[in-house]
Each structure stands twice: as C-alpha cells, then as structure tokens.
Amino acid sequence: MNDAVVLSTSAEQTVEHFDVLIVGAGISGVGGAYHLTQQCPGMSFVVLEAQDSYGGTWWTHRYPGIRSDSDLHTFGYRFKPWTSAPIATAAEIRTYMGSVIAENDLARHIRYHHKIISASWSREDNLWTIEALAGDTGATRLFTTRFLWMCQGYYRHEKGYTPDWAGMESFKGQIVHPQTWPEDLDLTGKKVVVIGSGATAATVVPAIAGACEHVTMLQRSPTYFRTGRNAIALAEELRQLQVDEEWIHEIVRKKILHDQSVFTQRTFKEPETVKQELLAGVRAYLGPDYDVETHFTPSYRPWRQRIAFIPDGDLFQGVRDGKASVVTDEIDRFTETGILLKSGKTLDADVIVTATGFNLSVLGDIAFEIDGKPLVFGDTVTYRGMMFTGVPNMAWVFGYFRASWTLRSDLVADFVCRLLNHMREMGARRVTPTLRPEDADMNLLPWIDPENFNPGYLMRGMHLLPKRGDKAEWAHTQDYWNEKDQLPAIDLDDAAFVYG
C-alpha cells in the first residue's frame, strides 16, 4: 500500500500515517523516494518539502551563473544517465530531477510548503509524530511515521553566513549574500566587490564580469581550483561510437571515480607535487607574470577544503582580460563607499557580495524529542554518519566532501531500504543504534578531523554535530571508495543494532 492512512480526524486536525517520511525534496530526498519505490514495494511514504518546488539548493539559490562544482556523471543518480556537459547549471539539474520525478510517478508523494517544526518519538507507540507548518495556508499538520529519513541537507536555506564586519551599517551601497540574491539586482556599470574565494565566489565573478564596470574578488586567503574543459573526452568518444547512454553513464562514472581516487590519494602521499600541478593550471591562463603565489597559492595542502572545478578556466579568463581582479587582504572595516583593508588600501564598491559561506543546519533545525526529552545531537555518537546512538528509526544523508554528494545518498538509500525490509521480515518495530560492549572505552572525537577537512561552516558548528568514534562503524569516513563496498556489507544483525 502506497497511500496515507488517516489515523484520526477531528474538526480541527487530521493525523496522516506513513511507513516512511522523507524530509526534503532535494537531490537526496528525490533519490530516496525513487529507491523506496524500487526496493521497498508496498511501503507507504511521503516527502515533506518546505519550499514550493523540488531541487533544494538548485531551487533556492538564484545567484548568477549557479552551477555544480562537481561533475554530473557522479553527482547525478546512478540509475539515471546524465547526457550533457559534466558541469551543469541549476536549471539543467532541476530538469534532470524533474525527469526522475515524472518518469517514476513521484510527484504524488511530495508535499510542498511543509516546514517541519518538531519531531517526537514515542517508544510506547514506536512512532515518530511530525508537526509541520503548511506555508500555503498557515495551518499546522500532523503526521506519524515508523521511520524518519532526513534528506534536508546541511545548511540553512533562508539565510547565508555573513561575518559582522565593523562599519557595515555605514556603507551606502547594497550588500548581498548569494544565497538570497535579489531578482531585480542590476549591476550594469557598477563596481562590485565579491568577498570570498570558494566555489560560490568563483562562480559569481565570471558570471557578472561582463555586466558590471568591474568586479573584484576579495579574499582573506587563496583557495585551490582545478581547471579543464567542461566535457568528458571518454563520453564524447563513446557517443561517437553510438554506445547506449546507460552504458556511457556507467563507464564514465567508473572512470571519473577511479581518477578521483587516484587524485585524492596523491594529495596525501605527494601534496607538494599535486599543489604545483594545480598552480600550473592557473598559470596556464594567467601567464608567468601574474602573482599566483599571492592570490592562488593556499597555505594548506590540497583537499583540506573542497576544490572547485573551474570549467574552461572562466574565472581566470576574466582576470586575464581585465574584467575581474583578485585582492588578497583582510577587511578592516566597511566605509560609506566601499571597504578599507588592513593593508591601508581601499576598495570602492557600489555593491558588495558576501560569498562567505553557509550557516550549518543540523538535521533541519527541527526540535527533536525522544519520549518527551529534548534530543541533543551533539551528545550522540554517529553510526557510519547515517544513524545516531539512542535515536530509533531515523537515518540522515550527509554526503561526501571529496566526491559527489549523490554517491553517498544512493549508498545510504540502499542501506535504509535494506534495513526497512530486514525489520519487516523479522517483525521489528524499532531499531536503535547502540554502542556495543567492545565500544565502551572507544575514544569519542569531533564529527570530522579538522586536520583532514576544515571548511568554515563545519568549524563554526562542530559542537552541534554528533560525535564520532575511532572505529569505522562509528565514523563518517568521507571515503567513498571504501564505503561503496563497506555499506552494502553491513551486518544488520550486528550488536550495534538493537531491535524491538
């Protein structure tokens, strides 16, 4: 049965029940819905989405040039071939997701304008009760579910992170965060400063360089970038040979993942060599006279922060052609006409874009309770970055930093579906990850090792995230190349899973 069951109805409120409730209709939620239809036939489910359409990031972010920072052959689902250029626009990604929804009759399972306020688990009933605010009517709606599948992502969509710089209130121009880009913003003939050096800044700068008078990317410290054609030579050759697109998708995915694995290993084994290779890619566009050492040479080894791919070197082409420039300095304060830097230099600006990152959202900022007691996720220990000690019947999708997010959302979906089927076969109504006797003396550590990966949004919110252990079972290893074999082999009868 795939439809809701109405548990109770009154003049004021109806409670709908589903076997599984998915939070979020982004890349993970839509993928999870697909896998449920394929792997768990007969289970009822609903997808609750706060926005008014599907897509997650690719719907809420409207800044100029928004595109993927990883290839769509691996960011795309394993079950749906990607047939266009590997670095895709938001519109192209949403079209792709829309095809998945249409082809698999998923639209009837998705409820838009449903922002979840609270989630309460009852051991007595073995159910989650979900309270959602319906944004289209303002009404509160209640749902119960046996299993809660968190696919809402990891940052707050409604507001990005902007530091509180001195003098911001004195600036006479406009301050914009890319996450809330105004649709009517006209940059024609204006001086623009983009603060930041990550994937967002590297996307916005070339996208607006031709429209404004000049754009300056102001960074406190440089970031690594990879450059290359926005094309996969192997895919192009296979298409010339008229190979079936499903075969191309699988072959190209395997090739990309192999190359990524080799590259990632090299960043640990020979970081200086990789560093020089990355910098050589920048110099190829900017020439020998450009100060690459100051503006594009980070102080950390490659892959301690995400490396964005710059298709066809468009960021560097803008710098080379004089439409854009890069300044590496720190902000002293905002002024009426721009920014005063700590070096004493000033940057004049009509518009300042703060491409300064996200605000971390731990499980959607939902108020969770377990049997009437508030749940503090920072007090739990993660089971392989998917489940949490003491939290029954819930899974979370948190993707990879060094590989495409969707690779892990597919793996987690396989695990969740296998777990749900296992519980159905054994007649269990709940499963709770629990530390085993042999884990009693295990060291508990932060969610991610800062020496391994340390983006700002994680460092600012690390205290909110669950702990990890020093064993593979109790950590999100960030290693797709091992997890692709480990997660499907998880023993669901291991003592880490307590059924009831």
C-alpha positions in Angstrom: 0.0 0.0 0.0 1.5 3.4 -1.1 -1.1 5.8 0.2 -1.5 7.6 3.5 -3.5 6.1 6.3 -5.7 8.5 8.3 -5.2 7.6 11.9 -7.6 10.1 13.4 -9.7 13.0 12.3 -11.4 15.8 14.3 -13.0 19.0 13.5 -9.6 20.7 14.0 -6.9 18.3 12.8 -6.2 15.1 10.8 -3.2 12.9 11.5 -1.9 11.0 8.5 0.3 8.0 8.9 3.1 6.7 6.5 5.6 3.9 6.9 8.4 6.3 5.9 8.6 10.1 6.0 11.3 11.7 3.9 12.4 15.3 4.9 13.3 17.3 1.8 12.8 17.1 -1.9 16.3 17.9 -2.9 18.8 15.6 -4.6 18.8 13.2 -1.7 15.1 13.2 -1.0 14.0 12.6 -4.6 16.6 9.8 -4.8 15.4 8.3 -1.6 11.8 8.3 -2.9 12.9 6.6 -6.1 14.8 3.9 -4.1 11.8 3.2 -1.9 9.5 2.6 -4.9 12.1 0.2 -6.3 13.4 -1.6 -3.2 10.5 -1.5 -0.7 7.4 -2.2 -2.7 4.2 -1.7 -0.7 5.6 0.7 1.8 3.7 4.0 2.1 5.8 7.1 2.2 5.6 10.9 1.9 8.2 13.6 1.1 7.8 16.9 3.0 9.4 19.9 1.5 9.5 23.4 2.9 10.0 25.1 -0.4 7.4 25.5 -3.2 9.2 23.1 -5.6 11.8 20.3 -5.7 15.5 20.8 -6.1 16.8 22.0 -2.7 20.0 24.1 -3.4 19.2 24.1 -7.1 15.8 25.8 -6.4 16.7 28.2 -3.5 19.9 29.5 -5.0 19.4 32.1 -7.7 22.7 33.9 -8.0 24.2 34.5 -11.4 25.9 31.5 -13.0 24.9 29.0 -10.3 26.3 25.6 -11.3 27.5 22.4 -9.9 31.1 22.2 -8.6 31.4 18.5 -9.3 30.6 16.5 -12.4 27.0 15.4 -13.1 28.2 11.9 -14.2 28.8 11.2 -10.4 26.6 13.9 -8.9 23.7 12.5 -11.0 21.9 9.4 -9.8 23.4 6.0 -10.7 20.1 5.0 -12.1 19.5 8.0 -14.4 22.1 8.7 -17.1 23.5 12.2 -17.4 23.9 13.2 -21.1 25.1 16.8 -21.1 28.2 18.7 -20.1 29.6 17.5 -16.8 29.4 20.9 -15.0 25.7 21.8 -15.1 23.6 24.9 -14.4 20.9 24.8 -11.7 18.2 24.8 -14.3 19.8 21.8 -16.0 20.0 19.9 -12.7 16.3 20.7 -11.9 15.3 19.5 -15.4 17.1 16.2 -14.7 15.5 15.8 -11.3 12.1 16.7 -12.8 12.5 13.8 -15.2 13.2 11.4 -12.4 10.1 12.6 -10.6 7.9 12.3 -13.7 9.3 9.0 -15.0 8.7 7.3 -11.6 5.4 8.9 -10.6 6.9 10.5 -7.5 5.0 13.8 -7.6 2.0 12.3 -5.8 4.2 11.5 -2.9 5.7 15.1 -2.4 4.0 17.7 -0.2 5.4 21.2 -0.8 5.1 24.2 1.6 5.5 21.8 4.6 8.1 23.1 7.0 8.7 20.7 9.8 8.7 22.3 13.3 9.1 19.3 15.6 9.6 15.5 15.6 8.8 13.4 18.6 9.5 9.7 19.1 7.3 7.6 21.3 8.7 4.3 22.5 5.2 3.2 23.6 3.8 3.6 20.1 7.1 3.1 18.1 6.2 6.1 16.0 7.5 9.5 15.1 5.0 12.3 15.3 5.8 15.1 12.9 4.4 18.6 13.2 4.6 20.6 10.0 3.6 24.2 9.2 1.9 24.4 5.9 3.2 27.6 4.4 0.5 28.0 1.8 -2.3 28.1 4.4 -0.5 28.7 7.8 -2.2 25.6 9.2 -0.3 23.0 11.3 -0.4 19.5 10.0 0.4 16.3 11.9 2.0 13.1 10.5 3.1 9.9 12.1 5.7 7.6 10.6 7.5 4.4 11.6 10.8 5.6 10.0 12.2 9.2 9.6 14.6 9.7 6.7 16.4 13.1 6.9 17.4 14.3 3.4 17.2 18.0 4.1 20.9 18.9 3.6 23.3 20.6 5.9 22.8 24.3 5.8 20.0 26.9 6.3 18.4 27.8 3.1 16.8 31.0 4.3 20.0 32.9 5.3 23.7 32.5 4.5 26.6 33.2 6.7 27.9 36.8 6.7 30.5 37.9 9.3 29.7 41.0 11.3 32.3 43.4 10.0 32.8 46.9 11.5 31.1 49.7 9.7 28.7 47.6 7.6 25.8 50.0 8.5 27.7 52.9 7.1 28.0 51.5 3.6 25.8 53.5 1.2 25.6 50.8 -1.4 23.9 47.4 -1.4 25.2 44.3 0.5 24.0 41.0 -1.0 24.5 37.3 0.0 24.4 34.9 -2.9 22.0 32.7 -1.1 19.4 35.4 -1.1 20.2 37.1 -4.4 17.6 39.8 -5.3 15.9 39.0 -8.7 15.9 42.7 -9.6 19.6 43.5 -8.9 21.0 45.4 -11.8 24.8 45.5 -11.9 25.2 47.4 -15.1 28.0 49.9 -14.9 28.6 49.2 -11.2 31.7 48.5 -9.2 31.3 45.1 -7.4 33.3 43.5 -4.7 32.8 39.8 -4.1 34.1 38.7 -0.7 35.2 35.1 -0.6 37.2 32.6 -2.6 35.2 29.4 -2.6 33.1 27.8 -5.3 30.3 30.4 -5.0 32.7 33.4 -5.5 34.4 31.6 -8.3 31.0 31.2 -10.0 29.6 34.6 -9.4 32.7 36.6 -10.5 32.9 35.3 -14.1 29.1 35.3 -14.4 28.8 39.1 -13.6 32.2 40.3 -15.0 30.7 41.2 -18.4 27.8 43.2 -16.9 29.4 45.4 -14.3 32.0 48.0 -14.7 34.5 45.9 -12.8 34.4 43.0 -10.2 37.0 42.4 -7.5 37.2 39.1 -5.7 38.4 40.0 -2.2 39.8 37.0 -0.3 41.5 36.6 3.1 43.4 33.6 1.8 43.6 31.7 -1.5 41.7 28.5 -2.5 42.7 25.7 -4.7 40.9 25.3 -8.1 41.0 22.7 -10.8 40.6 23.7 -14.4 39.7 21.9 -17.6 37.2 21.6 -20.4 33.6 21.3 -19.5 33.5 18.0 -21.3 34.5 14.4 -20.7 36.5 13.1 -23.7 35.6 9.5 -23.0 31.9 10.3 -23.0 32.3 12.2 -26.3 34.1 9.3 -27.9 31.6 6.7 -26.7 28.8 8.8 -28.1 30.5 9.0 -31.5 30.6 5.2 -31.4 26.8 5.3 -30.7 27.2 3.4 -27.4 23.9 3.3 -25.3 23.7 6.2 -22.9 23.2 3.9 -19.9 26.5 2.2 -20.7 28.2 5.5 -21.2 26.9 6.7 -17.8 28.3 3.6 -16.0 31.6 3.6 -17.9 32.2 7.3 -17.4 31.2 7.2 -13.7 33.8 4.4 -13.1 36.5 6.3 -15.0 35.8 9.6 -13.1 35.7 7.8 -9.7 38.9 6.0 -10.5 40.6 9.2 -11.4 39.2 10.9 -8.3 40.5 8.1 -6.1 44.0 8.4 -7.5 44.0 12.2 -7.2 42.8 12.1 -3.5 45.4 9.6 -2.6 48.1 11.7 -4.2 47.0 14.8 -2.2 48.0 12.8 0.9 51.1 11.0 -0.4 52.6 13.8 -2.6 50.8 17.0 -1.6 53.6 19.3 -2.9 53.5 17.7 -6.4 49.7 18.0 -6.6 49.9 21.6 -5.4 52.3 22.5 -8.2 50.1 20.8 -10.8 47.1 22.8 -9.6 49.0 26.0 -9.7 50.3 25.2 -13.2 46.7 25.0 -14.3 46.1 28.6 -13.0 49.4 29.9 -14.6 48.4 28.4 -17.9 45.6 31.0 -18.0 47.2 34.0 -16.2 50.7 33.8 -17.6 54.1 33.9 -16.0 53.9 37.5 -14.8 50.8 37.1 -12.7 51.3 36.9 -8.9 50.0 33.4 -8.5 52.0 33.0 -5.3 50.0 35.7 -3.5 46.5 35.2 -5.0 46.1 31.5 -5.8 48.6 29.6 -3.5 46.9 28.4 -0.3 48.8 27.8 2.9 47.2 24.3 3.4 47.7 21.1 1.5 45.2 20.2 -1.3 41.8 18.7 -0.3 41.8 20.0 3.3 39.0 22.2 1.8 36.8 21.4 -1.2 38.4 22.0 -4.6 36.1 23.6 -7.1 36.3 22.8 -10.7 36.5 25.9 -13.0 35.1 24.9 -16.4 37.2 26.3 -19.2 39.0 28.5 -16.7 36.3 31.2 -16.9 37.3 32.8 -13.6 40.9 33.2 -14.8 39.9 34.3 -18.2 38.0 37.2 -16.6 41.1 38.2 -14.6 43.4 37.9 -17.6 41.1 40.1 -19.7 40.9 42.8 -17.0 37.2 42.4 -16.4 37.9 41.0 -12.9 40.7 41.2 -10.4 41.8 39.5 -7.2 42.8 41.2 -4.0 44.2 39.1 -1.1 43.9 41.1 2.1 41.8 41.3 5.3 38.9 43.7 5.9 39.5 46.4 8.5 36.0 48.0 8.1 33.3 49.0 5.7 33.1 52.6 4.7 30.5 54.7 3.0 32.0 54.0 -0.4 33.4 50.5 0.0 35.9 48.6 2.1 39.1 49.7 4.0 41.6 46.9 4.1 44.1 46.2 6.9 46.9 47.0 4.5 45.5 50.5 4.3 44.2 50.2 0.7 40.6 50.8 -0.1 38.2 49.1 -2.5 35.4 51.3 -3.9 32.1 49.5 -4.4 28.5 50.1 -5.4 27.6 46.5 -4.5 29.3 44.1 -2.1 28.6 40.4 -2.4 29.3 38.4 0.7 30.1 34.9 -0.7 31.2 33.9 2.8 29.5 30.5 3.2 26.7 28.8 4.9 25.1 28.5 8.3 25.2 24.9 9.3 21.8 23.3 9.9 21.9 20.1 11.9 19.0 17.9 10.9 16.9 20.9 9.7 17.0 22.8 13.0 14.0 20.7 13.9 13.0 20.4 17.6 13.5 16.7 18.3 12.3 14.8 21.3 12.7 11.2 22.4 10.0 10.1 24.8 9.3 13.6 25.9 13.0 14.6 26.4 14.8 17.1 24.1 17.3 15.4 21.9 20.8 17.0 21.7 22.5 15.5 18.7 25.9 16.7 20.0 25.5 14.1 22.8 25.1 11.2 20.4 27.6 9.1 18.5 27.1 8.6 14.8 26.8 5.1 13.2 28.7 5.5 10.0 27.4 9.1 9.5 23.9 7.8 8.9 22.3 7.0 12.3 22.8 8.1 15.9 23.1 6.3 19.2 19.8 6.4 21.2 17.8 7.7 18.3 15.4 5.0 17.0 14.2 4.6 13.4 16.0 7.5 11.8 18.6 7.9 9.1 20.4 11.0 7.9 22.0 11.7 4.5 25.3 13.6 4.8 27.3 13.3 1.6 31.0 13.4 0.7 33.4 16.4 0.6 35.9 14.9 -1.8 33.4 13.1 -4.1 29.9 13.9 -5.3 27.1 14.2 -2.6 24.8 11.9 -4.5 27.2 9.0 -4.4 26.5 8.7 -0.7 22.8 9.5 -0.9 22.5 6.4 -3.2 24.5 4.3 -0.8 22.5 5.5 2.2 19.3 4.8 0.3 20.4 1.2 -0.3 21.1 0.8 3.4 17.9 2.3 4.6 15.8 0.2 2.2 17.7 -3.0 3.3 17.2 -2.1 6.9 13.4 -1.4 6.4 13.0 -4.8 4.6 15.0 -6.5 7.4 12.8 -5.1 10.1 9.7 -6.1 8.2 10.9 -9.6 7.8 11.8 -10.0 11.5 8.7 -8.2 12.7 10.7 -5.5 14.4 9.0 -2.1 15.0 12.1 -0.2 16.0 15.9 -0.2 15.6 18.2 1.9 17.8 22.0 2.2 17.1 23.8 1.4 20.4 27.4 1.2 21.4 28.5 -2.4 21.9 30.4 -3.7 24.9 33.6 -3.6 22.9 33.0 0.1 22.2 32.8 1.1 25.9 36.4 2.5 26.0 36.3 3.9 22.5 37.7 7.5 22.1 35.0 10.0 21.1 36.1 12.7 18.7 34.6 15.6 16.7 32.4 14.7 13.7 35.3 15.3 11.3 39.0 15.6 11.9 39.9 19.3 11.3 43.3 18.1 10.1 41.5 16.2 7.4 38.9 18.6 6.3 38.1 22.0 7.8 35.7 24.3 5.9 34.4 27.3 7.9 30.7 26.2 8.2 31.8 22.9 9.9 34.3 24.5 12.2 31.7 27.0 13.4 29.1 24.3 14.0 31.2 21.3 15.1 29.7 21.4 18.6 26.2 20.8 17.2 27.2 17.7 15.3 27.2 14.1 16.7 30.5 12.6 18.0 32.4 10.0 16.1 34.4 7.1 17.4 37.8 5.8 16.4 36.3 2.8 14.7 35.0 2.7 11.2 31.5 1.7 12.4 31.2 4.9 14.4 32.5 7.5 11.9 31.6 9.2 8.7 34.9 8.3 6.9 34.4 10.5 3.9 35.9 7.7 1.9 33.5 6.7 -0.9 36.0 4.2 -2.4 35.8 2.1 0.8 32.2 2.8 1.7 30.9 1.6 -1.7 31.9 -1.9 -0.5 31.5 -1.5 3.3 28.0 -0.1 3.5 26.3 -2.8 1.4 28.1 -5.4 3.5 26.9 -4.1 6.9 25.6 -6.9 9.1 22.1 -5.8 10.1 22.2 -8.4 13.0 25.3 -6.8 14.5 25.0 -5.9 18.2 25.2 -2.2 17.2 21.5 -2.5 16.1 19.1 -3.1 18.9 15.7 -4.1 17.7 12.4 -4.1 19.5 
